[in-house]
Amino acid sequence: MLAVVLPLWLAAADPVVAPADRFRTLGAESAASVLPPPAKAARKATNGPVIVWNAKTRRMDADVSRQPLSRVLPRLAKATGWRIFVEPGTETTVSTAFLDLPPRDALSRLFSDVNYALFPSTNGRSRLMVYRTAANGATRAIVATDPEDRVKEELVVRFREGTPLTPEELAKLTKGKVVGKLDALKAARLRYGDAEGADAARATLATLDGVDIEDNFRLPAPETPVGLAGSPSPPLGIKPAPPGADRIVVGLIDTGVQSLGPGYEAFLVGRESLAPGVPAPSNAGPLEHGTSMFANLMRSADAAMGPEGGTARFGVLSVDVYGGAESTTSFDVALGIQKAVEGKANVINLSLSGEADAPFLHDVISTYHNSGILFFAAAGNEPVTTPMFPAAYPEVMAVSAGSRQGEFAPYANRGPFIDIVLPGSGIVPYGGDSWLVTGTSTSTAYATGIAAATWSPELGSPANLEATMRKNFGLPSGPPAKKP
């Protein structure tokens, strides 16, 4: 293991180093009995890795028992406020417990068989690079995920090449149930009766060769449209290409889509759902988020083709990943993407976002992007610079809300990962009324509509279209130099 902690004269901040006789390391089995009150409370609340950081003394307590690195790093980032980056593919199981250690000693116990480099700072956030081969390979940013985002009673298990085990065998072994499979990654979603059952299963799975364990995360509910007084919007000026013609297919990963009339319905090539037993949203209910995104996507495409209208060579495949629930999960979003690609989607619209970086979701997007599929995702509706996912992944066009002059809307994310900016408000005709929907979700639907309407053989690869979108709608400062 290579460990690097820069001293004061190189890094502008020195971790307070106490005498060696103050260092104390505990066995994992005895840690809970001597943890200070904050750590005891955290352990009880999370049933996961506990890391407590004292910013005044720059010392750390920890109680971690057989947890994957991918679960420990977000907790470390949340506790310390450090910016943490990890080399993709770096994974290990962490088991340690200690009290009142300075960073150098704390990190050596947390990362006993991987390499790391800590760059302290007095005028900004310290940086920690965790890697196997080289520090400059630590390019994946870790988000300080709130434990409440994690679906505590579930695990996502990925099967390495050549592993003879099946999801059903693992579920039986760990007393769980297979509730989803992601064929694109050879992954399965396992559900248990409660958080304690999932933690016990995690401990069992950590002893097996050939499988990797990850967490599933909830993504919050999308924006709610607001009813307006006024007349409905005029009909679309574009018409769909005839059946059988070559066309772009947009995968709309969202809630279900209600009917907006024959002009819109003609562009829908299908409605899919991850919850087949749940009825599709009806027009008797309130306007769904997916319906409003479909409407704004279509309005954007209509405008992109000009006042004369014409034949638009694209269609939209709706994939409902909410199934009537108020939220969805990273796994369901990944599964929705897979379903859209199976339905011949060339462009994916993700008008959703969350703080959790789920490696399996990133890998699904990366795999399909490398095969020529274009992704647009919402940057998030808080005026912060925090990376939001999936928008912050390098393979995704991150869309925020604002003006053509590059001024962000007051509510919009303005982080360095953002690629393009488009208006964030739209009017949707529904049920004889007009509805206002506002947010980076709408901006994303606008971007997708423009891409679907203008992508042609002359533009060539998705990379060329991405460059065109950045040229036309990017920030005045230019595209992000490098995404997290």
Long-range contacts (C-beta under 8 A, 24 or more apart in sequence): 1-108, 1-111, 1-112, 1-113, 1-114, 1-115, 2-115, 2-116, 2-117, 3-104, 3-107, 3-108, 3-111, 3-115, 3-116, 3-117, 4-116, 4-117, 4-118, 4-135, 5-103, 5-104, 5-107, 5-117, 5-118, 5-120, 6-117, 6-118, 6-119, 6-120, 11-119, 11-120, 11-121, 12-120, 12-121, 12-122, 12-123, 13-120, 13-121, 13-122, 13-126, 14-120, 15-58, 15-102, 15-103, 15-104, 15-118, 15-120, 16-57, 16-58, 16-59, 16-102, 17-102, 17-104, 18-59, 18-100, 18-102, 22-100, 23-98, 23-100, 23-101, 23-105, 24-98, 24-99, 24-100, 24-101, 25-96, 25-97, 25-98, 25-101, 25-109, 26-97, 26-98, 26-99, 27-97, 28-63, 28-64, 28-65, 28-95, 28-96, 28-97, 30-97, 31-63, 31-97, 31-98, 32-63, 34-99, 35-61, 35-63, 35-99, 36-61, 36-99, 39-63, 45-147, 46-147, 47-152, 47-195, 47-196, 47-199, 48-75, 48-147, 48-150, 48-199, 49-75, 49-94, 50-75, 51-75, 51-76, 51-78, 51-79, 51-80, 52-79, 53-79, 53-80, 53-81, 55-81, 58-102, 58-103, 59-100, 59-101, 59-102, 59-106, 60-98, 60-100, 60-101, 60-102, 60-103, 60-106, 61-98, 61-99, 61-100, 61-101, 62-96, 62-97, 62-98, 62-106, 62-109, 62-110, 63-97, 64-94, 64-95, 64-96, 64-97, 64-110, 65-95, 65-97, 65-203, 66-93, 66-94, 66-95, 66-202, 66-203, 66-206, 67-93, 67-94, 67-95, 67-202, 68-92, 68-93, 68-94, 68-202, 68-206, 68-212, 68-213, 68-214, 69-93, 69-94, 69-114, 69-130, 70-214, 70-215, 70-359, 71-215, 72-110, 73-130, 73-142, 74-142, 74-143, 74-144, 74-145, 74-356, 74-357, 75-147, 76-110, 76-128, 76-142, 77-142, 77-143, 77-144, 78-144, 78-145, 78-146, 80-126, 81-125, 81-126, 81-144, 82-118, 82-125, 82-126, 82-127, 82-128, 83-125, 83-126, 83-127, 83-128, 83-141, 84-127, 84-128, 84-129, 84-130, 84-141, 84-142, 85-127, 85-128, 85-129, 85-130, 85-138, 85-139, 85-140, 85-141, 85-142, 85-484, 86-129, 86-130, 86-131, 86-138, 86-140, 86-142, 87-129, 87-130, 87-131, 87-132, 87-133, 87-134, 87-137, 87-138, 87-139, 87-140, 88-137, 88-139, 88-140, 88-359, 89-132, 90-114, 90-130, 90-131, 90-132, 90-138, 91-212, 93-206, 139-482, 139-484, 140-357, 140-359, 140-362, 140-484, 141-357, 141-387, 141-392, 141-484, 142-357, 143-355, 143-356, 143-357, 143-386, 143-387, 143-389, 144-355, 145-217, 145-355, 145-356, 145-357, 146-355, 149-217, 149-218, 149-354, 149-355, 149-356, 150-215, 150-216, 150-217, 150-218, 150-356, 151-215, 151-216, 151-217, 151-218, 151-329, 152-194, 152-195, 152-198, 153-191, 153-192, 153-193, 153-194, 153-195, 153-197, 153-198, 154-179, 154-189, 154-190, 154-191, 154-192, 154-198, 154-215, 154-216, 154-329, 154-331, 155-189, 155-190, 155-192, 155-198, 155-201, 155-202, 155-205, 155-213, 155-214, 155-215, 155-216, 156-187, 156-188, 156-189, 156-190, 156-213, 156-214, 156-215, 156-216, 156-331, 156-358, 156-360, 157-187, 157-188, 157-190, 157-205, 157-211, 157-212, 157-213, 157-214, 158-185, 158-186, 158-187, 158-211, 158-212, 158-213, 158-214, 158-360, 159-186, 159-187, 159-188, 159-210, 159-211, 160-210, 160-211, 160-212, 161-186, 162-210, 163-209, 163-210, 163-211, 164-210, 165-208, 165-210, 165-211, 170-205, 170-211, 173-204, 174-200, 174-201, 174-204, 174-205, 175-201, 176-201, 180-331, 180-332, 180-335, 182-331, 182-334, 182-335, 182-338, 182-360, 182-364, 183-338, 184-334, 184-338, 184-341, 184-364, 184-367, 184-368, 185-334, 185-360, 185-363, 185-364, 185-367, 187-360, 189-216, 189-331, 214-358, 214-359, 214-360, 215-356, 215-358, 216-329, 216-330, 216-331, 216-358, 217-329, 217-330, 217-354, 217-356, 217-358, 218-327, 218-328, 218-329, 218-354, 218-356, 219-327, 219-328, 219-329, 219-330, 219-333, 219-352, 219-353, 219-354, 219-356, 220-327, 220-354, 221-326, 221-327, 222-254, 222-255, 222-289, 222-351, 222-352, 222-439, 222-441, 223-289, 223-381, 223-437, 223-438, 223-439, 223-441, 224-289, 225-286, 225-287, 225-289, 225-292, 225-428, 225-435, 225-436, 225-437, 226-435, 226-436, 226-437, 226-438, 227-433, 227-434, 227-435, 227-436, 228-427, 228-433, 228-434, 228-435, 228-436, 229-433, 229-434, 230-434, 231-434, 232-429, 232-432, 232-433, 232-434, 233-299, 233-427, 233-428, 233-429, 233-434, 235-261, 235-263, 236-263, 236-264, 236-298, 236-299, 236-302, 236-309, 237-302, 237-305, 237-307, 237-308, 237-309, 237-310, 238-301, 238-302, 238-305, 238-309, 238-310, 238-311, 238-312, 238-453, 239-266, 239-309, 239-310, 239-311, 239-312, 240-266, 240-267, 240-311, 240-312, 240-314, 240-315, 241-311, 241-312, 241-313, 241-314, 245-313, 246-313, 247-313, 247-314, 247-315, 248-313, 248-314, 248-315, 248-346, 248-347, 248-452, 248-455, 249-314, 249-315, 249-316, 249-317, 249-340, 249-343, 249-344, 249-345, 249-346, 249-347, 250-297, 250-314, 250-315, 250-316, 250-317, 250-345, 250-346, 250-347, 250-348, 250-349, 250-448, 250-452, 251-317, 251-319, 251-336, 251-337, 251-339, 251-340, 251-341, 251-343, 251-345, 251-347, 251-348, 251-349, 252-290, 252-293, 252-294, 252-297, 252-316, 252-317, 252-318, 252-319, 252-340, 252-349, 253-319, 253-321, 253-333, 253-336, 253-337, 253-340, 253-348, 253-349, 253-350, 253-352, 254-289, 254-290, 254-293, 254-318, 254-319, 254-320, 254-321, 254-322, 254-349, 254-351, 254-352, 255-281, 255-288, 255-289, 255-290, 255-291, 255-320, 255-321, 255-322, 256-280, 256-281, 256-288, 256-290, 256-291, 256-318, 256-320, 256-322, 257-281, 257-288, 257-290, 257-291, 257-294, 257-316, 257-318, 257-320, 258-282, 258-283, 258-285, 258-287, 258-288, 258-291, 258-430, 259-283, 260-291, 260-294, 260-295, 260-428, 260-429, 260-430, 261-429, 264-294, 264-295, 264-298, 267-298, 267-312, 267-314, 267-315, 267-316, 268-294, 268-315, 268-316, 268-317, 268-318, 269-315, 269-316, 269-317, 269-343, 270-317, 270-318, 270-343, 271-317, 271-318, 271-320, 272-317, 272-318, 272-319, 272-320, 272-339, 272-340, 272-343, 273-319, 273-320, 273-323, 274-319, 274-320, 274-321, 274-323, 274-332, 274-335, 274-336, 274-339, 275-320, 275-323, 275-324, 278-323, 278-324, 279-324, 280-320, 281-324, 283-430, 283-431, 287-428, 287-430, 287-431, 287-435, 289-351, 289-437, 289-441, 290-318, 290-320, 290-322, 291-428, 291-430, 292-426, 292-428, 292-430, 292-435, 292-437, 292-442, 293-349, 293-351, 293-441, 293-442, 293-444, 293-445, 294-318, 294-445, 295-426, 295-428, 295-429, 295-430, 296-426, 296-428, 296-437, 296-442, 296-445, 296-446, 296-449, 297-349, 297-445, 297-446, 297-448, 297-449, 297-452, 298-449, 299-426, 299-446, 299-449, 300-445, 300-446, 300-447, 300-448, 300-449, 300-450, 300-453, 301-449, 301-450, 301-452, 301-453, 302-449, 302-453, 304-449, 304-450, 304-453, 304-454, 305-453, 312-452, 312-453, 314-452, 314-453, 314-455, 316-452, 317-343, 317-344, 317-345, 319-343, 328-352, 330-354, 330-356, 330-358, 330-360, 330-361, 331-358, 331-360, 331-361, 333-361, 333-390, 334-358, 334-360, 334-361, 334-364, 337-364, 337-365, 337-368, 338-364, 341-368, 341-373, 345-373, 346-372, 346-373, 346-374, 346-455, 347-373, 347-374, 347-375, 347-376, 347-448, 347-451, 347-452, 347-455, 348-373, 348-374, 348-375, 348-376, 349-376, 349-444, 349-445, 349-448, 350-375, 350-376, 350-377, 350-378, 350-390, 350-391, 350-396, 350-444, 351-377, 351-378, 351-440, 351-441, 351-442, 351-444, 351-445, 352-377, 352-378, 352-441, 353-377, 353-378, 353-379, 353-380, 353-388, 353-389, 353-390, 353-391, 353-440, 354-388, 354-389, 355-386, 355-388, 355-389, 356-389, 357-387, 357-389, 357-392, 358-389, 361-389, 361-390, 362-389, 362-390, 362-393, 365-390, 365-393, 365-395, 365-396, 366-393, 366-395, 369-395, 369-396, 369-462, 370-395, 372-461, 372-462, 373-462, 374-451, 374-455, 374-462, 374-465, 374-466, 376-444, 376-447, 376-448, 376-451, 377-444, 378-439, 378-440, 378-441, 378-443, 378-444, 379-412, 379-413, 379-415, 379-417, 379-418, 379-440, 379-443, 380-412, 380-413, 380-440, 381-411, 381-412, 381-413, 381-439, 381-440, 381-441, 382-411, 382-413, 383-408, 383-410, 383-411, 383-412, 383-413, 383-414, 384-413, 384-414, 384-415, 385-413, 385-414, 385-415, 385-416, 386-413, 386-415, 387-415, 387-417, 387-484, 388-413, 388-415, 391-417, 391-418, 392-417, 392-483, 392-484, 393-483, 394-482, 394-483, 397-447, 397-466, 397-469, 398-483, 399-440, 399-443, 399-444, 399-446, 399-447, 400-424, 400-440, 400-443, 401-425, 401-438, 401-439, 401-440, 401-442, 401-443, 402-443, 404-473, 405-476, 406-475, 406-476, 406-477, 411-438, 411-439, 412-440, 412-443, 413-440, 416-480, 416-481, 417-480, 417-483, 417-484, 418-475, 418-480, 419-466, 419-469, 419-470, 419-474, 419-479, 419-480, 420-447, 420-469, 420-470, 420-473, 420-474, 420-475, 421-473, 421-474, 421-475, 422-446, 422-447, 422-473, 447-473
